[in-house]
Amino acid sequence: MQAAFLDFATLGSGIDDAALRAAAGEYQCYDMTSADELLERCQDLDAVFTNKCRFDAATLAALPKLKYVGLTATGSDGIDLAAAAEHGVAVTNITAYCTQSVAQHVFATLLSLTHQLSAYDRDVRAGAWQRQDNFCLLDHPIRELSNLILGIVGYGELGQAVARIGEVFGMQVLVAARAGQPPTDARLPLTELLAQADVVSLHCPLTPQTANMINADALAAMKPTSVLINTARGGLVDAAALANALRSGQIGGAAIDVLDKEPPDPTNPLLANDIPNLIVTPHIAWAAVEARQRAIDQTAAHFRAFLNGERSNRLDQDTV
């Protein structure tokens, strides 16, 4: 079977694709594949592995030999699943491969903000500690997590993992009702959760119901000491509103790992240099070495299942 990985560079360095090579037989690995290169590279392939390449209906129709697309990601918005089923193309994705990595990232950024690590590091480098009469600096307030309420928006695999760690720290956990669904005894309306939570961590998908859910009104409902963390999708947050809220002290801090466009436009409001108590990272919450290797190994396992006639993590619809 002829197969290729079309955009291996999207998974970074330090990982091994030996499991894919062993399963595929004839195998090529490309760092990146542009839209203009896609059809030519895939014309004679039986199977492709990809993270971000797009396969719409026209592309799938133009690749009659193709029988399998293995996504090294959970999202499938780049693949026309109905067209895949129509053309007999199996599609698989991966799940729960980066749970620990994302949960660690949430608490790495939260602890950095609550312990004011950037502010104290900046002070020391500016000589403030060296000039101090006291043995330590206490210019920035430090907060213990055990006194804080953690609000989870999106209570799936990732949200539940973050909640479990929060409980270990002694945090009280609140969960928001699903967008468009009524609240229950276990799930609060979003506005109520925002008003109560000291930390709000987003783990929900981007849908028409959740787009810009953290807007000016939502930020105004939050405590002035609260922290917002977004490791889900950039479009969940109104970037300009968040920048304004941080500048004005309307909320206490934010850690943002995702933006609405990636790589971002340099004019994105959250990339300005004058925003206090903001951590912006380049979509790396998922990217621990172990998680990225797990992505490859899961993809290989699903491909082997496909070759054996099994339906492991299949996303394509059954052909009528």
C-alpha positions as CSV (number, residue, x, y, z in Angstrom):
1,M,0.0,0.0,0.0
2,Q,1.3,3.4,-1.0
3,A,1.0,6.0,1.8
4,A,2.4,9.4,2.8
5,F,2.5,11.8,5.7
6,L,1.7,15.1,4.1
7,D,2.6,17.6,6.9
8,F,4.8,15.9,9.4
9,A,6.5,19.2,10.4
10,T,3.2,20.2,12.1
11,L,3.9,17.7,14.8
12,G,7.4,19.1,15.5
13,S,10.7,17.4,16.1
14,G,11.7,14.7,18.5
15,I,9.0,12.1,17.5
16,D,9.3,8.8,15.6
17,D,7.0,7.8,12.8
18,A,8.4,4.2,12.7
19,A,5.0,2.7,13.5
20,L,3.4,4.4,10.5
21,R,6.3,3.3,8.2
22,A,5.9,-0.3,9.4
23,A,2.2,-0.3,8.8
24,A,2.2,1.4,5.5
25,G,4.7,-0.5,3.3
26,E,5.6,2.1,0.7
27,Y,5.8,5.4,2.6
28,Q,6.8,8.9,2.0
29,C,7.1,11.7,4.6
30,Y,6.8,15.4,3.6
31,D,7.4,18.2,6.0
32,M,4.6,20.3,4.5
33,T,2.2,20.1,1.6
34,S,0.6,23.2,0.1
35,A,-2.9,23.2,-1.4
36,D,-1.2,23.5,-4.8
37,E,0.9,20.4,-4.2
38,L,-1.9,18.2,-2.6
39,L,-3.4,16.6,-5.7
40,E,-0.1,15.8,-7.4
41,R,1.4,14.2,-4.2
42,C,-1.8,12.2,-3.5
43,Q,-2.6,11.0,-7.0
44,D,-1.2,7.5,-6.6
45,L,-1.6,7.1,-2.9
46,D,-3.9,4.6,-1.2
47,A,-3.6,6.3,2.2
48,V,-2.5,9.7,3.6
49,F,-1.8,10.9,7.1
50,T,-2.3,14.6,7.9
51,N,-2.7,17.1,10.6
52,K,-3.9,20.2,8.7
53,C,-4.3,19.4,5.0
54,R,-7.8,19.9,3.7
55,F,-9.7,17.3,1.7
56,D,-12.9,18.8,0.3
57,A,-15.4,17.1,-2.0
58,A,-13.6,18.2,-5.2
59,T,-10.3,17.0,-3.9
60,L,-11.7,13.6,-2.8
61,A,-13.4,13.2,-6.2
62,A,-10.1,13.8,-8.0
63,L,-8.3,11.0,-6.0
64,P,-10.0,7.8,-7.1
65,K,-7.2,5.6,-5.7
66,L,-7.4,7.1,-2.2
67,K,-9.0,4.8,0.4
68,Y,-7.9,6.2,3.8
69,V,-7.2,9.5,5.5
70,G,-5.6,9.3,9.0
71,L,-5.9,12.5,10.9
72,T,-3.3,13.1,13.6
73,A,-5.7,15.4,15.4
74,T,-9.2,15.2,17.0
75,G,-10.8,17.9,14.8
76,S,-12.1,16.8,11.4
77,D,-13.3,20.2,10.0
78,G,-10.8,19.9,7.1
79,I,-12.4,16.7,5.7
80,D,-15.7,16.5,3.9
81,L,-16.9,13.4,5.7
82,A,-20.0,12.9,3.5
83,A,-17.9,13.1,0.4
84,A,-15.4,10.6,1.9
85,A,-18.2,8.1,2.5
86,E,-19.5,8.7,-1.0
87,H,-16.1,7.9,-2.5
88,G,-15.4,5.0,-0.1
89,V,-12.6,6.8,1.8
90,A,-12.2,5.8,5.4
91,V,-11.3,8.6,7.8
92,T,-10.0,8.2,11.3
93,N,-9.0,10.7,14.0
94,I,-7.3,10.5,17.4
95,T,-8.7,11.3,20.8
96,A,-7.4,11.8,24.4
97,Y,-3.8,11.8,23.2
98,C,-2.9,15.2,24.8
99,T,-5.1,15.3,27.9
100,Q,-2.2,15.4,30.4
101,S,-0.3,17.9,28.3
102,V,-3.2,20.4,28.1
103,A,-4.1,20.0,31.8
104,Q,-0.4,20.6,32.8
105,H,-0.4,23.7,30.6
106,V,-3.5,25.1,32.3
107,F,-1.9,24.8,35.7
108,A,1.5,25.9,34.6
109,T,0.0,29.2,33.4
110,L,-2.3,29.5,36.3
111,L,0.5,29.0,38.9
112,S,2.6,31.5,37.0
113,L,-0.2,34.1,37.2
114,T,-1.2,33.4,40.8
115,H,2.4,33.4,42.0
116,Q,3.3,36.5,39.9
117,L,6.3,34.8,38.4
118,S,6.8,37.1,35.5
119,A,6.5,40.2,37.6
120,Y,9.0,39.0,40.2
121,D,11.4,37.8,37.6
122,R,11.2,41.2,35.9
123,D,11.8,42.9,39.2
124,V,14.8,40.9,40.0
125,R,16.3,41.4,36.6
126,A,15.8,45.2,37.1
127,G,17.7,45.1,40.4
128,A,14.8,45.5,42.8
129,W,15.7,42.6,45.0
130,Q,19.4,43.6,45.1
131,R,18.4,47.0,46.4
132,Q,16.0,45.6,49.0
133,D,16.5,45.9,52.8
134,N,14.2,43.0,53.5
135,F,15.3,39.4,52.6
136,C,12.5,39.1,50.0
137,L,10.3,41.1,47.8
138,L,6.5,41.2,48.5
139,D,5.4,43.8,45.9
140,H,2.9,41.5,44.1
141,P,0.2,39.5,45.8
142,I,0.5,35.7,45.7
143,R,-2.6,33.5,46.0
144,E,-3.1,29.9,47.1
145,L,-5.2,27.8,44.7
146,S,-6.9,26.1,47.7
147,N,-8.8,29.3,48.3
148,L,-10.0,29.6,44.7
149,I,-13.1,28.5,42.7
150,L,-12.3,26.9,39.4
151,G,-15.0,27.3,36.7
152,I,-14.9,24.8,33.8
153,V,-16.6,25.6,30.5
154,G,-16.6,22.5,28.4
155,Y,-16.7,19.4,30.6
156,G,-15.4,16.7,28.3
157,E,-12.1,14.8,28.4
158,L,-10.0,17.9,28.9
159,G,-12.3,19.8,31.2
160,Q,-12.6,16.8,33.5
161,A,-8.9,16.3,33.6
162,V,-8.4,20.0,34.6
163,A,-11.2,19.7,37.2
164,R,-9.5,16.6,38.8
165,I,-6.2,18.5,39.2
166,G,-8.0,21.5,40.6
167,E,-9.6,19.3,43.2
168,V,-6.2,18.0,44.2
169,F,-5.1,21.6,44.8
170,G,-8.1,22.0,47.0
171,M,-10.1,24.1,44.6
172,Q,-13.9,24.1,44.4
173,V,-15.0,23.1,40.9
174,L,-18.0,24.6,39.1
175,V,-19.1,23.4,35.7
176,A,-21.0,25.6,33.1
177,A,-24.1,24.3,31.3
178,R,-23.6,23.3,27.7
179,A,-24.1,26.2,25.2
180,G,-27.8,26.2,24.2
181,Q,-28.8,23.7,26.9
182,P,-30.6,24.5,30.1
183,P,-28.7,24.5,33.4
184,T,-29.0,21.6,35.8
185,D,-28.2,21.0,39.4
186,A,-24.6,20.0,38.3
187,R,-24.2,22.7,35.7
188,L,-24.6,26.4,36.2
189,P,-25.6,29.1,33.7
190,L,-22.4,30.6,32.2
191,T,-23.1,34.1,33.6
192,E,-23.5,32.6,37.1
193,L,-20.3,30.6,36.8
194,L,-18.4,33.7,35.6
195,A,-19.6,35.7,38.6
196,Q,-18.5,33.1,41.1
197,A,-15.3,31.6,39.6
198,D,-11.8,32.9,40.5
199,V,-10.4,30.9,37.5
200,V,-12.3,30.2,34.3
201,S,-10.8,27.5,32.0
202,L,-12.3,27.0,28.5
203,H,-12.4,23.5,27.0
204,C,-15.5,23.7,24.7
205,P,-15.6,23.5,20.9
206,L,-16.1,26.5,18.7
207,T,-19.6,26.6,17.4
208,P,-22.1,29.3,16.4
209,Q,-23.4,29.1,20.0
210,T,-19.9,29.5,21.6
211,A,-18.3,32.0,19.3
212,N,-17.2,35.1,21.3
213,M,-18.8,33.7,24.4
214,I,-16.2,35.5,26.4
215,N,-17.1,39.0,25.3
216,A,-17.3,42.4,27.0
217,D,-20.4,41.5,28.9
218,A,-19.0,38.2,30.1
219,L,-15.7,39.8,31.2
220,A,-17.7,42.5,33.1
221,A,-19.5,39.7,35.0
222,M,-16.2,38.2,36.3
223,K,-14.4,39.1,39.5
224,P,-11.7,41.8,39.3
225,T,-9.2,39.3,40.6
226,S,-10.3,36.4,38.3
227,V,-8.1,34.6,35.7
228,L,-9.2,33.4,32.3
229,I,-7.4,30.5,30.6
230,N,-8.2,29.5,27.0
231,T,-6.6,26.3,25.6
232,A,-9.6,25.5,23.4
233,R,-10.3,27.7,20.4
234,G,-9.3,31.4,19.9
235,G,-12.8,32.3,18.5
236,L,-14.3,31.6,22.0
237,V,-12.9,34.9,23.2
238,D,-13.4,38.5,21.9
239,A,-9.7,39.5,21.8
240,A,-10.2,43.2,21.8
241,A,-12.6,43.0,24.8
242,L,-10.1,40.8,26.7
243,A,-7.2,43.2,26.0
244,N,-9.4,46.1,27.3
245,A,-10.4,44.2,30.4
246,L,-6.8,43.4,31.3
247,R,-5.6,47.0,30.7
248,S,-8.4,48.4,32.9
249,G,-8.0,45.8,35.6
250,Q,-11.5,44.5,35.0
251,I,-10.1,41.0,35.5
252,G,-6.9,39.9,37.2
253,G,-5.1,38.0,34.4
254,A,-5.3,35.7,31.4
255,A,-3.4,32.9,29.8
256,I,-4.2,32.4,26.1
257,D,-2.8,29.5,24.0
258,V,-5.1,29.9,21.0
259,L,-6.1,32.8,18.7
260,D,-8.8,33.1,16.1
261,K,-6.2,33.0,13.3
262,E,-3.1,30.9,13.5
263,P,-0.3,31.9,12.8
264,P,-1.8,35.2,14.1
265,D,-2.2,38.5,12.4
266,P,0.4,40.9,14.0
267,T,-2.5,43.3,14.6
268,N,-4.3,40.9,16.9
269,P,-5.2,43.0,20.0
270,L,-3.7,40.3,22.4
271,L,-0.3,40.7,20.9
272,A,0.2,44.3,22.0
273,N,3.1,44.9,24.4
274,D,1.2,47.0,27.0
275,I,-1.2,44.4,28.3
276,P,-0.6,43.5,32.0
277,N,-0.9,40.0,33.5
278,L,-1.3,38.3,30.2
279,I,0.5,35.1,29.0
280,V,0.2,34.3,25.3
281,T,1.7,31.0,24.1
282,P,1.8,29.7,20.4
283,H,-0.8,26.9,20.6
284,I,1.5,24.6,22.6
285,A,-0.8,23.3,25.3
286,W,-1.2,20.0,23.5
287,A,2.4,19.6,22.5
288,A,4.3,17.7,25.1
289,V,6.7,15.3,23.4
290,E,4.8,12.3,24.9
291,A,1.5,13.7,23.5
292,R,2.9,14.2,20.1
293,Q,4.3,10.7,20.0
294,R,1.0,9.3,21.2
295,A,-0.7,11.1,18.3
296,I,1.6,9.2,15.8
297,D,1.2,5.9,17.6
298,Q,-2.6,6.2,17.8
299,T,-2.8,7.1,14.1
300,A,-0.7,4.0,13.3
301,A,-3.0,1.8,15.4
302,H,-6.1,3.1,13.7
303,F,-4.5,2.5,10.3
304,R,-3.6,-1.1,11.2
305,A,-7.2,-1.6,12.3
306,F,-8.4,-0.3,8.9
307,L,-6.1,-2.7,7.1
308,N,-7.6,-5.5,9.1
309,G,-11.1,-4.5,8.2
310,E,-11.9,-3.0,11.6
311,R,-13.7,0.3,12.3
312,S,-11.4,2.0,14.9
313,N,-12.1,5.7,15.4
314,R,-13.8,5.9,12.0
315,L,-15.5,9.2,11.3
316,D,-16.7,8.6,7.7
317,Q,-20.4,7.7,7.4
318,D,-21.4,4.2,6.4
319,T,-21.9,4.1,2.6
320,V,-25.6,3.2,1.8
